[in-house]
Amino acid sequence: MKVQPKNADAFAKRPPPNTRLILLYGPDAGLVRERAKTAAQSACPDLSDPFRVTEMKADQVTADPARLGDELSAIALTGGRRVVRLRDGDDKLALVVTNLLKDFPAGDTLLVIEAGELDARSKLRKAVEDAGDIAGAIACYVEGEEELAGTIGRMMADHGLQIDPDARDWLAGNLVGDRSTARGEIDKLALYMLGEKRVTLADARAVIGDSAALDMDEPAQAAASGEMAELDRSLRRLYADGTATVAILRSAQRYFQRLHIAVAHVAKGQSPQAAVKALRPPIFFKLEPILTAQIRNWTLPKLHQALDRLQEAEAECKRTHMPDETICSRAFFQLAQLARRPN
């Protein structure tokens, strides 16, 4: 079955009793991992239990499809429900999964598959979506700032904390792009707030301000400054960390949209410093001088070109067979060249 986005978290937390396979896929690798962990824990809360949890990679299954059936048929020596976690899924698994769904092994073992982006033509995705209640496919797309703000509010509530709206919005603006990164930073903030009841903007900035979570903005910041070497370094690091290219491109779109707003304010008579101060959610104070300098180097027409190029790159990642990292890097270096062009 195809799980609707509004039901995704609830489904992962408590799948229907007759569901034996859950496929999680999409551009937000962090959200895929988080929901996969939640789904696996619905069958076995302790995922370190070697008698109840088996981890496999897709290439192991395609090389020996029978092994997956054996794992799904196995019974835990210590009792309790078993779970098989299958990582790095893609359409090479389609035939194995299609055959599996025709005659699923007896028992109650849950199979959780983590995959990357699967478009509407994906055979693996289609096999799961068409299988009925025995299987569920959950899409994990990059959350926008508004969606992430709601998620942050719920995360804080889980820790027994209330968060001020300006603090929540500031966190959403700086942590958007990867759910697992956001989860880690929120957990760190909750630990910092131990014994307190309310999180303020000052608290959020104190804990998250110099966090690696802000690194998602580094490629956009380097491109907007025309710094080629720094741009190359930041992109390579994010790629090595497994960050989805669509998440990087969307983070850059948000960065350039905010730069566009600031430049528009300057065009109406505000000073660059005042335009930066007026942005909401507020800019982290260490970034204010950088954005102020960039405002002086960009015009509205150049920013229109930059935003168009980023949107085109995201579309190319979804519809072409060219490597996503190549498309993403090309777009960013084109932006850096644009930044170096005289006004």
C-alpha positions in Angstrom: 0.0 0.0 0.0 1.0 3.6 -0.5 1.2 5.3 2.9 -0.1 8.9 2.8 2.4 11.6 4.0 0.2 12.7 6.8 0.1 9.1 8.2 3.8 8.3 7.6 5.1 8.8 11.2 2.1 7.1 12.8 2.4 4.1 10.4 6.1 3.7 11.1 5.5 3.9 14.8 2.7 1.4 14.8 2.3 -0.6 11.6 -0.9 -2.7 11.1 -0.5 -6.2 12.6 -0.6 -7.9 9.1 2.1 -5.6 7.6 5.3 -7.6 7.1 7.3 -5.3 4.8 7.9 -1.6 5.0 9.8 0.3 2.3 11.1 3.8 3.2 12.5 5.9 0.3 13.2 9.5 -0.7 15.7 12.3 -0.9 15.9 13.0 2.9 18.3 10.2 3.9 18.0 11.2 7.5 14.3 10.9 7.6 14.5 7.5 5.9 16.9 6.3 8.6 14.8 7.8 11.4 11.5 6.3 10.2 13.2 3.0 9.4 14.6 2.8 13.0 11.1 3.6 14.3 9.5 0.9 12.2 12.1 -1.7 13.2 11.6 -0.8 16.9 7.8 -1.5 16.5 8.8 -5.2 16.2 11.9 -5.2 18.4 12.6 -2.2 20.8 16.2 -3.3 21.3 17.8 -3.2 17.9 21.1 -4.4 19.3 19.6 -7.8 20.1 21.5 -10.2 17.8 18.8 -12.9 18.2 16.0 -10.8 17.0 17.6 -8.3 14.5 19.4 -9.1 11.3 21.0 -6.4 9.1 21.6 -7.0 5.4 22.6 -4.9 2.4 20.9 -5.0 -0.9 23.8 -6.6 -2.8 23.8 -9.5 -0.3 20.2 -10.2 -1.2 20.5 -9.9 -4.9 23.5 -12.2 -4.8 21.6 -14.8 -2.7 17.9 -14.2 -2.7 17.2 -17.4 -0.7 19.1 -16.0 2.2 16.4 -13.3 2.7 13.7 -15.9 2.8 15.6 -17.9 5.4 16.0 -14.8 7.6 12.3 -14.0 7.4 11.4 -17.6 8.3 13.8 -17.8 11.3 12.5 -17.8 14.8 14.2 -15.9 17.6 15.9 -18.3 20.1 15.0 -16.0 23.0 11.4 -15.4 21.9 9.8 -12.2 20.6 9.3 -10.8 17.1 12.2 -10.6 14.7 13.1 -7.8 12.3 15.3 -7.8 9.2 16.8 -4.4 8.3 17.7 -4.2 4.6 19.8 -1.2 3.6 20.9 0.5 0.3 17.7 -0.6 -1.5 17.1 0.2 -5.1 15.4 -1.3 -8.2 17.8 -4.2 -8.3 15.7 -5.6 -5.4 12.5 -5.3 -7.4 12.4 -8.9 -8.7 13.3 -10.4 -5.3 10.7 -8.3 -3.5 8.0 -9.0 -6.1 8.6 -12.8 -5.7 8.7 -12.4 -1.9 5.3 -10.7 -1.8 3.7 -13.4 -3.8 4.5 -16.0 -1.1 5.7 -14.3 2.0 7.3 -16.7 4.5 5.2 -17.8 7.5 5.7 -16.1 10.8 5.7 -12.5 11.9 9.2 -11.2 11.1 9.1 -7.6 9.9 11.2 -6.6 6.8 12.3 -2.9 6.8 13.9 -1.7 3.6 15.8 1.6 3.4 16.2 3.1 -0.1 17.2 6.3 -1.8 15.1 8.2 -4.3 12.6 6.1 -6.2 10.5 7.8 -8.9 7.0 6.8 -9.9 8.4 4.4 -12.5 10.4 2.4 -9.9 9.6 -1.3 -10.0 10.5 -1.8 -6.4 8.2 1.0 -5.2 5.3 -0.2 -7.5 5.6 -3.8 -6.2 5.3 -2.6 -2.6 2.5 -0.1 -3.3 0.4 -2.7 -5.2 0.9 -5.5 -2.6 -2.0 -4.6 -0.3 -1.9 -4.5 3.5 1.0 -6.9 3.7 3.4 -4.1 2.7 3.7 -0.3 3.0 5.7 2.3 1.1 6.6 5.5 2.9 8.0 8.5 1.0 10.5 10.6 2.9 10.8 14.0 1.3 12.7 17.0 2.6 10.6 19.0 5.0 10.0 22.7 4.4 10.6 25.2 7.2 6.9 25.3 8.2 6.7 21.5 8.3 10.0 21.2 10.2 8.8 23.9 12.7 5.9 21.6 13.6 8.2 18.6 13.9 10.5 20.5 16.2 7.5 21.5 18.4 6.5 17.9 18.7 10.1 16.8 19.4 10.4 19.3 22.2 7.1 18.2 23.6 8.4 14.6 23.7 11.2 16.0 25.9 8.7 17.7 28.2 9.7 21.2 26.9 7.8 24.1 25.5 9.6 26.2 22.8 9.0 29.9 22.0 7.7 30.5 18.4 10.7 32.6 17.5 13.1 29.9 18.7 11.2 27.2 16.9 11.2 29.2 13.6 14.9 30.0 14.0 15.7 26.3 14.5 13.6 25.3 11.5 15.3 27.8 9.3 18.8 26.5 10.3 18.1 22.8 10.6 16.0 22.2 7.5 17.4 19.7 5.0 18.0 16.5 7.0 15.7 15.1 9.6 18.4 13.1 11.4 20.6 16.1 11.8 17.6 18.1 13.2 16.8 15.2 15.6 20.4 15.1 16.9 20.5 18.9 17.4 17.1 18.9 19.2 18.2 16.1 21.5 21.3 18.1 22.3 19.3 21.2 23.0 16.9 19.2 25.3 19.9 17.9 27.2 21.2 21.5 27.6 17.7 22.5 28.9 17.6 19.8 31.6 15.6 21.0 34.5 14.0 23.9 32.5 10.5 24.1 31.1 10.8 26.6 28.2 13.2 27.0 25.3 14.0 30.6 24.2 15.7 31.9 21.1 18.8 32.7 23.2 18.9 29.0 24.4 18.6 27.8 20.8 21.3 30.1 19.6 23.6 29.1 22.4 23.4 25.4 21.6 22.9 25.3 17.9 24.7 28.4 16.8 28.0 26.9 15.9 26.6 23.4 15.2 27.5 21.3 12.2 23.8 21.4 11.4 24.4 24.9 9.9 26.9 23.3 7.5 24.1 22.8 5.0 24.3 26.5 4.2 28.0 26.4 3.6 27.8 25.6 -0.2 25.2 28.4 -0.7 27.2 30.8 1.4 30.4 30.1 -0.5 28.7 30.3 -3.9 27.1 33.6 -3.0 30.5 35.0 -2.1 32.2 33.5 -5.3 34.6 31.4 -3.2 35.3 28.5 -5.5 37.7 26.6 -3.2 35.5 26.8 -0.2 32.5 25.8 -2.3 34.3 22.7 -3.6 35.3 21.7 0.0 31.8 22.1 1.5 30.1 20.1 -1.3 32.7 17.3 -1.1 32.1 17.1 2.7 28.3 16.9 2.4 28.5 14.3 -0.4 30.9 12.2 1.8 28.4 12.5 4.6 25.7 11.1 2.4 23.6 14.2 2.3 21.0 14.1 -0.5 21.7 16.5 -3.4 18.0 17.6 -3.4 18.4 18.6 0.3 21.5 20.6 -0.6 19.8 22.4 -3.5 16.7 23.2 -1.4 18.9 24.6 1.3 20.5 26.8 -1.2 17.2 27.9 -2.6 16.2 29.1 0.9 19.5 30.9 1.3 19.2 32.8 -2.0 15.5 33.5 -1.3 16.5 35.2 1.9 19.3 37.0 0.1 16.7 38.1 -2.5 14.4 39.5 0.3 17.3 41.4 1.8 18.4 42.9 -1.6 14.8 43.9 -2.3 14.7 45.8 1.0 17.9 47.6 0.2 16.5 48.5 -3.2 13.7 50.2 -1.3 16.1 52.3 0.8 17.1 50.2 3.7 20.8 49.8 4.6 22.3 46.3 4.1 22.7 45.9 7.9 19.1 46.8 8.6 17.9 44.5 5.8 19.8 41.6 7.4 18.4 42.4 10.8 14.9 42.4 9.5 15.0 38.8 8.1 12.8 36.2 9.8 13.7 33.8 11.2 16.7 35.8 12.5 20.1 35.2 10.9 22.7 33.7 13.2 24.9 36.7 14.4 28.1 35.2 13.1 26.7 35.1 9.5 25.4 38.7 9.5 28.6 40.3 8.2 28.9 37.7 5.5 25.3 38.2 4.3 25.7 42.0 4.5 28.7 41.8 2.2 26.9 39.6 -0.2 23.9 42.0 -0.4 26.3 44.6 -1.9 27.4 42.1 -4.6 24.0 40.9 -5.8 21.2 42.5 -7.7 17.7 41.3 -8.1 18.1 40.2 -11.7 21.2 38.2 -10.8 19.3 36.6 -7.9 16.4 35.7 -10.2 19.0 33.8 -12.4 20.4 32.1 -9.4 17.1 30.9 -8.1 16.0 29.7 -11.6 19.3 27.7 -11.9 18.8 26.0 -8.5 15.2 25.0 -9.4 16.3 23.7 -12.8 19.1 21.6 -11.1 16.6 20.1 -8.7 14.3 19.2 -11.6 17.3 17.7 -13.5 18.2 15.5 -10.6 14.7 14.0 -10.7 14.2 13.5 -14.4 17.6 12.8 -15.9 20.1 9.9 -15.6 23.1 12.2 -15.1 24.7 11.7 -11.6 23.0 13.9 -9.1 26.2 15.2 -7.6 27.4 16.3 -11.0 24.2 18.3 -11.6 24.3 19.8 -8.1 28.0 20.8 -8.3 27.6 22.3 -11.8 24.7 24.5 -10.5 26.6 25.7 -7.5 29.7 26.6 -9.5 27.5 28.5 -12.0 26.2 30.5 -9.1 29.7 31.2 -7.9 30.6 32.5 -11.3 27.5 34.7 -11.3 28.6 36.1 -7.9 32.0 37.1 -9.5 30.3 38.9 -12.4 30.3 42.7 -12.1 27.0 44.3 -11.4 
